[in-house]
Amino acid sequence: MNPAIADRIRQVMSARSLGTASEVQSLWSGYGQILRVPLVGADVASVIVKHVVPPTDQDHPRGWNGDQSHQRKLRSYQVESCWYQDWSPRCDDACRVPHCFAVERTDAGFLIILEDLDAAGLDRRWSGHDQRSIELGLTFLAHFHARFLGQTPVGLWPVGTYWHLETRPDEWQAMVDSGLKRHAASIDAKLRKCRFQTLVHGDAKVANFCYSADGHSVAAVDFQYVGGGCGMKDVAYFLGSCLDESECERQEERLLSHYFETLRRSLRPTESAEWIDQLESEWRQMYRFAWADFTRFMMGWCPGHHKLNRYSRRIADEVVAAIESV
């Protein structure tokens, strides 16, 4: 570890010294690393350090290099810094996120020092075909969306999600001609202009959720693409990250009902039943638009990806047909 960074971590955490850091994972395209750093003589035993150091030579795993991609990534770390400084303290145990000890801009990039969720008992990750983990993830998203409903995303992405059309012109251009490509702007506009807007996590795949061993608690990490939007963008993306096409077909209604029941409970203390009914009605319609929006990105980014299955293609085709029938 860079001695200056190590010294800063020690100062922030009032530690006598640091133990040997271990890499949790490298950041996408070689933009730095996430480290677990043991502490000696501090109030906590360890912290997670996200150290962003943009590379001089970009190396995207799927070949999407270029200045636009680079600038988008830099902006994403600025957004994440703002999220942890200004927004994350508004979350509670119902939408748990790691406590942030410090966010700093360095000469080379960004330094974010976070609570170690593993040490806090949230040390389990998605292991596949775990219904309880799916429901917990949806519960988190429902409380998160309720918490930030109607908020203006100051300092965050105006429109959240890493696949937002405006930030992905190269991937749109790479699509073969189709109704989905021709109507991409209409689908995007439908989601942006819906009445009920909230903050979306923006990368709510199941791998970004941390679970407790008893199956009762969950927290989310990785807020580079948090911003404004319809909550269904998170829900559709989350379900697509943990269910195959047959499970999506079979469980769609049950899991959406779980999400909306939780959302209702979270909103009920302050909002009328009629108002919540209107929100649910609109967002249920937006669920398919959210799927079509993400499918549009995947068709340009990686047309052979396993997420482009019969379920996602069918929903995209239905959305295009509905647009063309007007």
ZIHUVEN-V706517 format. One record per pair of residues at least 24 apart in sequence whose ideal C-beta (glycine too) atoms are under 10 Angstrom apart, sorted by the first residue. I is the first residue (numbers start at 1). J is the second residue. D is the distance in whole Angstrom. If there is no record, write none. Layout:
I_J_D, I_J_D
This chain:
1_33_10, 1_35_7, 1_37_8, 1_49_8, 1_51_8, 2_51_8, 2_53_9, 2_106_9, 2_108_9, 2_111_10, 4_106_8, 4_107_9, 4_111_10, 5_35_9, 5_37_10, 5_49_8, 5_51_6, 5_53_10, 5_104_10, 5_106_7, 5_108_9, 5_111_6, 5_113_10, 6_37_8, 6_49_9, 8_49_10, 8_102_8, 8_104_7, 8_106_8, 8_111_7, 8_113_8, 9_35_9, 9_37_6, 9_39_8, 9_42_10, 9_47_7, 9_49_6, 9_51_10, 9_101_9, 9_102_8, 9_111_8, 9_113_6, 10_37_9, 10_39_8, 10_40_9, 10_41_9, 10_42_8, 11_102_9, 12_42_10, 12_47_9, 12_49_10, 12_101_6, 12_102_5, 12_104_9, 12_111_9, 12_113_6, 13_37_9, 13_39_5, 13_40_10, 13_41_9, 13_42_5, 13_43_8, 13_44_7, 13_46_10, 13_47_6, 13_101_7, 13_102_9, 13_113_7, 14_39_9, 14_41_8, 14_42_6, 14_43_7, 15_39_4, 15_40_6, 15_41_5, 15_42_4, 15_43_9, 15_44_9, 15_47_9, 16_40_5, 16_41_3, 16_42_8, 17_41_7, 17_42_9, 18_42_9, 18_46_10, 18_47_9, 18_49_10, 19_45_9, 19_46_8, 21_46_9, 21_47_10, 21_49_7, 21_51_10, 22_46_10, 24_48_7, 24_49_9, 24_50_9, 24_116_10, 24_118_9, 27_51_9, 27_52_7, 27_53_9, 27_54_9, 27_55_10, 27_73_9, 27_77_9, 27_109_10, 27_222_10, 27_224_9, 28_60_8, 28_61_8, 28_73_7, 28_76_9, 28_162_10, 28_224_9, 29_54_9, 29_55_7, 29_58_6, 29_59_6, 29_60_5, 29_61_7, 29_62_10, 29_64_9, 29_65_8, 29_69_8, 29_70_9, 29_73_7, 30_54_9, 30_55_5, 30_56_10, 30_57_8, 30_58_7, 30_59_5, 30_60_9, 30_61_10, 31_55_7, 31_58_9, 31_59_10, 31_70_9, 31_73_6, 31_74_9, 31_76_9, 31_77_8, 31_109_8, 31_110_10, 32_77_9, 32_108_9, 32_109_6, 32_110_8, 32_111_9, 34_112_9, 34_114_9, 34_221_9, 34_222_9, 36_116_6, 36_118_8, 36_119_9, 37_113_8, 37_116_9, 38_116_9, 38_119_10, 39_116_10, 44_99_9, 44_101_9, 44_115_7, 44_116_7, 44_119_7, 44_120_9, 45_116_8, 45_119_6, 46_115_9, 46_116_5, 46_118_8, 46_119_6, 47_98_9, 47_99_10, 47_101_7, 47_102_9, 47_113_5, 47_114_6, 47_115_7, 47_116_6, 47_119_9, 48_98_7, 48_101_10, 48_112_8, 48_113_8, 48_114_4, 48_115_7, 48_116_5, 48_117_7, 48_118_8, 48_119_9, 48_221_8, 49_101_10, 49_102_10, 49_111_7, 49_112_7, 49_113_6, 49_114_7, 49_116_10, 50_77_9, 50_80_8, 50_81_10, 50_84_9, 50_103_9, 50_109_10, 50_110_7, 50_111_7, 50_112_4, 50_113_8, 50_114_7, 50_221_9, 50_222_9, 50_224_10, 51_106_8, 51_108_9, 51_109_7, 51_110_8, 51_111_6, 51_112_8, 51_113_10, 52_76_9, 52_77_5, 52_78_10, 52_80_9, 52_81_9, 52_105_10, 52_106_8, 52_108_8, 52_109_4, 52_110_4, 52_111_8, 52_112_8, 52_224_10, 53_106_8, 53_107_10, 53_108_5, 53_109_5, 53_110_9, 53_111_10, 54_108_8, 54_109_6, 54_110_9, 61_302_10, 62_301_7, 62_302_6, 62_305_10, 63_302_10, 64_168_9, 64_170_7, 64_171_7, 64_174_9, 64_300_10, 64_301_7, 64_302_9, 66_170_7, 68_167_8, 68_168_9, 68_169_7, 68_170_7, 69_167_9, 69_168_10, 69_170_8, 69_171_10, 71_167_9, 72_157_10, 72_162_8, 72_164_10, 72_167_5, 72_168_9, 72_224_10, 72_225_9, 73_162_10, 73_224_8, 74_109_9, 74_110_9, 75_157_8, 75_167_9, 75_224_9, 75_225_10, 76_157_8, 76_162_7, 76_167_10, 76_202_9, 76_203_9, 76_222_10, 76_223_9, 76_224_4, 76_225_6, 76_226_9, 77_105_10, 77_109_7, 77_110_5, 77_112_8, 77_224_6, 78_105_9, 78_110_8, 78_155_8, 78_156_10, 78_157_10, 78_224_9, 79_153_9, 79_155_7, 79_156_5, 79_157_6, 79_160_9, 79_202_9, 79_223_7, 79_224_6, 79_225_7, 79_226_6, 79_227_7, 80_110_8, 80_112_7, 80_156_9, 80_202_10, 80_222_8, 80_223_5, 80_224_5, 80_225_8, 80_226_8, 81_105_8, 81_110_6, 81_111_9, 81_112_7, 81_155_9, 81_223_10, 81_224_10, 82_153_9, 82_154_8, 82_155_4, 82_156_6, 82_157_10, 82_223_9, 82_226_9, 83_112_10, 83_153_10, 83_155_8, 83_156_6, 83_157_10, 83_199_9, 83_201_10, 83_202_10, 83_223_4, 83_224_8, 83_225_10, 83_226_5, 83_227_9, 84_112_6, 84_113_9, 84_114_7, 84_223_7, 85_112_9, 85_155_8, 86_154_8, 86_155_6, 86_156_9, 87_147_10, 87_148_8, 87_151_9, 87_153_9, 87_154_9, 87_155_8, 87_156_7, 87_199_8, 87_223_8, 87_226_8, 88_114_9, 88_223_8, 88_226_9, 90_147_7, 90_148_8, 90_151_9, 90_199_10, 91_140_10, 91_143_9, 91_144_7, 91_147_7, 91_148_9, 91_219_9, 91_220_9, 92_143_8, 92_147_8, 93_143_9, 93_217_8, 93_219_9, 94_139_8, 94_140_8, 94_142_9, 94_143_4, 94_144_8, 94_146_9, 94_147_8, 94_218_10, 94_262_9, 94_265_10, 94_266_7, 95_139_9, 95_140_6, 95_141_8, 95_142_9, 95_143_4, 95_144_4, 95_145_9, 95_146_8, 95_147_6, 95_148_9, 95_201_10, 95_218_9, 95_219_9, 95_220_7, 95_266_9, 96_120_9, 96_122_8, 96_140_7, 96_143_9, 96_144_10, 96_210_9, 96_212_10, 96_217_7, 96_218_7, 96_219_4, 96_220_7, 97_140_9, 97_144_9, 97_201_10, 97_210_10, 97_219_6, 97_220_6, 97_221_7, 97_223_7, 98_122_9, 98_210_9, 98_219_7, 98_220_9, 98_221_6, 98_223_10, 112_223_10, 114_221_8, 115_219_9, 117_210_5, 117_211_10, 117_212_10, 117_217_10, 117_218_10, 117_219_5, 117_220_10, 117_221_7, 118_210_8, 120_210_9, 120_212_9, 120_217_9, 120_219_8, 121_210_9, 121_211_10, 121_212_5, 121_213_7, 121_214_9, 121_217_7, 121_219_10, 122_209_9, 122_210_4, 122_211_6, 122_212_5, 122_213_9, 122_217_6, 122_218_7, 122_219_5, 122_221_10, 123_210_7, 123_211_8, 123_212_8, 123_213_7, 124_209_10, 124_210_7, 124_211_4, 124_212_7, 124_213_6, 124_214_9, 124_215_8, 124_217_10, 124_218_9, 125_206_8, 125_207_7, 125_208_10, 125_209_8, 125_210_7, 125_211_7, 126_205_9, 126_206_4, 126_207_6, 126_208_9, 126_209_7, 126_210_10, 126_211_8, 126_241_8, 126_242_6, 127_206_10, 127_211_9, 128_206_9, 128_242_8, 129_242_9, 129_243_9, 129_244_10, 129_247_9, 130_206_9, 130_211_9, 130_215_9, 130_242_8, 131_242_10, 131_247_10, 131_251_9, 131_254_10, 131_255_9, 132_211_8, 132_215_5, 132_216_9, 132_218_10, 133_206_7, 133_209_7, 133_211_6, 133_215_8, 133_218_8, 133_242_8, 134_206_7, 134_209_10, 134_238_8, 134_239_8, 134_241_10, 134_242_6, 134_243_7, 134_247_9, 134_251_8, 134_255_7, 134_258_9, 135_215_10, 135_218_10, 135_254_10, 135_255_7, 135_258_6, 135_259_9, 135_262_9, 136_206_10, 136_209_7, 136_211_6, 136_212_9, 136_215_7, 136_216_8, 136_217_8, 136_218_4, 136_219_10, 137_204_8, 137_205_9, 137_206_6, 137_208_9, 137_209_5, 137_211_9, 137_218_6, 137_220_8, 137_234_10, 137_235_9, 137_238_6, 137_239_9, 137_241_9, 137_242_8, 137_255_10, 137_259_10, 138_204_10, 138_218_10, 138_234_9, 138_235_7, 138_238_7, 138_239_8, 138_255_6, 138_256_9, 138_257_10, 138_258_6, 138_259_4, 138_260_9, 138_261_10, 138_262_7, 138_263_9, 139_218_7, 139_258_8, 139_259_8, 139_261_10, 139_262_5, 139_263_9, 139_265_10, 139_266_9, 140_201_9, 140_204_9, 140_209_7, 140_217_10, 140_218_5, 140_219_8, 140_220_6, 140_234_10, 140_238_9, 140_262_9, 141_198_10, 141_200_9, 141_201_7, 141_204_6, 141_209_10, 141_218_10, 141_220_8, 141_231_7, 141_232_10, 141_234_5, 141_235_6, 141_237_10, 141_238_6, 141_259_7, 141_262_9, 141_263_9, 142_231_8, 142_234_10, 142_235_9, 142_258_8, 142_259_5, 142_260_8, 142_261_8, 142_262_4, 142_263_4, 142_264_9, 142_265_8, 142_266_6, 142_267_9, 143_262_7, 143_263_8, 143_265_9, 143_266_5, 143_267_10, 144_198_8, 144_199_7, 144_200_9, 144_201_7, 144_204_9, 144_220_7, 144_226_10, 144_231_8, 144_234_8, 144_263_10, 144_266_9, 145_196_9, 145_197_10, 145_198_4, 145_199_7, 145_200_8, 145_201_9, 145_229_10, 145_230_9, 145_231_4, 145_232_9, 145_234_7, 145_235_9, 145_259_9, 145_262_10, 145_263_7, 145_266_8, 145_267_9, 145_279_10, 145_283_9, 146_198_8, 146_231_9, 146_262_8, 146_263_6, 146_264_9, 146_265_9, 146_266_4, 146_267_5, 146_268_10, 146_269_10, 146_270_9, 146_271_9, 146_276_10, 146_279_10, 147_198_8, 147_199_8, 147_266_8, 147_267_10, 148_197_9, 148_198_5, 148_199_4, 148_200_9, 148_226_9, 148_228_9, 148_231_9, 149_196_7, 149_197_8, 149_198_5, 149_199_8, 149_231_8, 149_263_9, 149_266_9, 149_267_7, 149_270_10, 149_271_9, 149_279_8, 150_196_8, 150_197_7, 150_198_7, 150_199_10, 151_197_8, 151_198_7, 151_199_6, 151_228_8, 152_197_9, 152_199_10, 152_228_7, 153_197_9, 153_198_9, 153_199_6, 153_200_9, 153_226_8, 153_227_5, 153_228_4, 153_229_9, 154_228_10, 155_226_10, 155_227_10, 156_199_7, 156_200_10, 156_202_9, 156_223_9, 156_225_9, 156_226_5, 156_227_4, 156_228_7, 157_199_9, 157_200_9, 157_202_7, 157_224_9, 157_225_6, 157_226_7, 157_227_3, 157_228_7, 157_229_9, 158_192_9, 158_227_6, 158_228_6, 158_229_9, 159_188_8, 159_191_8, 159_192_6, 159_197_10, 159_200_9, 159_202_9, 159_225_10, 159_227_6, 159_228_6, 159_229_6, 159_230_10, 159_233_9, 160_198_9, 160_199_7, 160_200_4, 160_201_7, 160_202_4, 160_203_9, 160_204_10, 160_223_10, 160_225_6, 160_226_6, 160_227_3, 160_228_6, 160_229_5, 160_230_10, 160_233_7, 160_234_8, 161_191_9, 161_200_6, 161_201_9, 161_202_5, 161_203_7, 161_204_9, 161_225_6, 161_226_9, 161_227_7, 161_228_10, 161_229_6, 161_230_10, 161_233_5, 161_234_8, 161_237_7, 161_290_9, 161_293_8, 161_294_8, 161_297_9, 162_202_6, 162_203_6, 162_224_7, 162_225_4, 162_227_10, 162_237_9, 162_294_10, 162_297_8, 163_202_9, 163_203_9, 163_225_9, 163_233_9, 163_237_8, 163_293_7, 163_294_6, 163_295_10, 163_296_8, 163_297_4, 163_298_8, 163_300_10, 163_301_8, 164_188_8, 164_191_9, 164_192_9, 164_202_9, 164_225_8, 164_227_8, 164_229_8, 164_233_9, 164_293_8, 164_297_8, 165_189_9, 165_191_9, 165_192_9, 165_293_7, 165_296_7, 165_297_8, 166_192_10, 167_225_9, 167_297_10, 168_296_9, 168_297_6, 168_300_7, 168_301_8, 169_300_9, 170_300_8, 170_301_9, 171_296_8, 171_297_6, 171_298_9, 171_299_8, 171_300_3, 171_301_5, 171_302_9, 172_296_7, 172_297_8, 172_299_9, 172_300_6, 172_301_10, 173_300_7, 174_299_8, 174_300_4, 174_301_8, 174_302_10, 174_303_8, 175_296_7, 175_297_9, 175_298_10, 175_299_5, 175_300_4, 175_301_9, 175_303_8, 176_299_8, 176_300_9, 176_303_8, 178_296_9, 178_299_7, 178_316_9, 178_317_9, 178_320_8, 179_316_8, 179_317_8, 179_319_9, 179_320_4, 179_321_8, 179_323_8, 179_324_7, 180_292_7, 180_293_10, 180_295_7, 180_296_5, 180_299_6, 180_300_10, 180_313_9, 180_316_5, 180_317_8, 180_319_8, 180_320_6, 180_323_10, 181_296_7, 181_299_7, 181_300_8, 181_320_10, 182_320_8, 182_323_9, 182_324_9, 183_292_9, 183_296_9, 183_316_10, 183_319_8, 183_320_6, 183_321_10, 183_322_10, 183_323_5, 183_324_7, 184_292_9, 184_293_8, 184_296_5, 184_297_9, 184_299_9, 184_300_9, 184_320_10, 185_296_10, 186_289_9, 186_292_10, 186_319_9, 186_320_9, 186_323_5, 186_324_10, 186_326_10, 187_288_10, 187_289_6, 187_290_9, 187_291_10, 187_292_5, 187_293_5, 187_295_9, 187_296_7, 187_316_9, 187_319_6, 187_320_8, 187_323_7, 188_289_9, 188_292_10, 188_293_6, 188_296_8, 189_289_10, 190_230_9, 190_285_9, 190_286_7, 190_289_5, 190_290_10, 190_292_9, 190_293_9, 190_319_9, 190_322_10, 190_323_8, 191_229_7, 191_230_5, 191_232_8, 191_233_7, 191_286_6, 191_289_6, 191_290_7, 191_292_9, 191_293_6, 192_228_8, 192_229_8, 192_230_8, 193_230_10, 194_229_9, 194_230_5, 194_231_10, 194_232_9, 194_279_10, 194_282_6, 194_283_8, 194_285_8, 194_286_6, 194_289_9, 195_230_10, 195_278_8, 195_279_8, 195_282_6, 195_283_10, 196_230_7, 196_231_8, 196_232_10, 196_275_9, 196_276_10, 196_278_8, 196_279_5, 196_280_9, 196_281_10, 196_282_6, 196_283_7, 196_286_9, 197_228_6, 197_229_7, 197_230_7, 197_231_9, 198_228_8, 198_229_7, 198_230_8, 198_231_5, 198_233_10, 198_234_9, 198_263_10, 198_279_10, 198_283_10, 199_223_10, 199_226_6, 199_227_7, 199_228_7, 199_229_8, 199_231_9, 199_234_9, 200_225_8, 200_226_7, 200_227_7, 200_228_7, 200_229_4, 200_230_7, 200_231_6, 200_232_9, 200_233_5, 200_234_5, 200_235_9, 200_237_9, 200_290_10, 201_225_8, 201_226_6, 201_227_9, 201_229_10, 201_231_10, 201_233_9, 201_234_5, 201_237_9, 201_238_9, 202_226_5, 202_227_6, 202_228_10, 202_229_8, 202_233_8, 202_234_8, 202_237_9, 203_234_9, 203_237_8, 203_238_10, 203_241_10, 204_231_10, 204_233_8, 204_234_4, 204_235_8, 204_236_9, 204_237_6, 204_238_5, 204_239_10, 204_241_8, 205_234_10, 205_237_7, 205_238_7, 205_240_8, 205_241_4, 205_242_8, 206_237_10, 206_238_6, 206_239_9, 206_240_10, 206_241_5, 206_242_4, 206_243_9, 207_241_7, 207_242_9, 208_238_9, 208_241_9, 209_238_8, 209_241_10, 209_242_9, 229_286_10, 229_290_9, 229_293_10, 230_282_8, 230_283_6, 230_285_10, 230_286_5, 230_287_9, 230_289_8, 230_290_7, 230_293_9, 231_259_8, 231_260_10, 231_263_8, 231_279_9, 231_283_6, 231_286_8, 231_287_10, 231_290_9, 232_256_9, 232_259_9, 232_282_9, 232_283_5, 232_284_8, 232_285_9, 232_286_4, 232_287_5, 232_288_9, 232_289_7, 232_290_4, 232_291_8, 232_293_9, 233_286_8, 233_287_9, 233_289_9, 233_290_5, 233_291_9, 233_293_7, 233_294_8, 234_259_10, 234_290_8, 235_259_6, 235_260_10, 235_263_10, 235_283_8, 235_286_9, 235_287_7, 235_290_7, 235_291_10, 236_286_9, 236_287_6, 236_288_8, 236_289_9, 236_290_4, 236_291_5, 236_292_9, 236_293_8, 236_294_6, 236_295_9, 236_312_9, 236_315_9, 237_290_7, 237_291_9, 237_293_9, 237_294_6, 237_307_10, 239_287_9, 239_291_9, 239_311_10, 240_290_10, 240_291_7, 240_294_7, 240_295_9, 240_298_9, 240_307_6, 240_309_9, 240_311_9, 240_312_7, 241_307_8, 243_311_9, 244_306_8, 244_307_10, 244_309_7, 244_311_8, 245_306_9, 245_307_9, 245_308_10, 245_309_4, 245_310_5, 245_311_4, 245_312_7, 245_313_9, 245_314_9, 246_309_9, 246_310_9, 246_311_8, 247_311_9, 248_291_9, 248_309_8, 248_310_10, 248_311_5, 248_312_8, 248_314_10, 248_315_9, 249_309_10, 249_310_9, 249_311_6, 249_314_9, 252_287_8, 252_311_9, 252_315_10, 253_284_10, 256_280_9, 256_283_9, 256_284_7, 256_287_7, 257_284_10, 259_283_9, 259_287_10, 260_284_8, 285_322_10, 287_315_9, 288_314_10, 288_315_5, 288_316_8, 288_318_6, 288_319_5, 288_322_8, 289_315_9, 289_316_10, 289_319_6, 289_322_9, 289_323_9, 290_315_9, 290_319_10, 291_315_4, 291_316_7, 291_318_9, 291_319_8, 292_316_4, 292_317_9, 292_318_8, 292_319_4, 292_320_7, 292_322_10, 292_323_9, 293_319_9, 295_319_9, 296_320_10
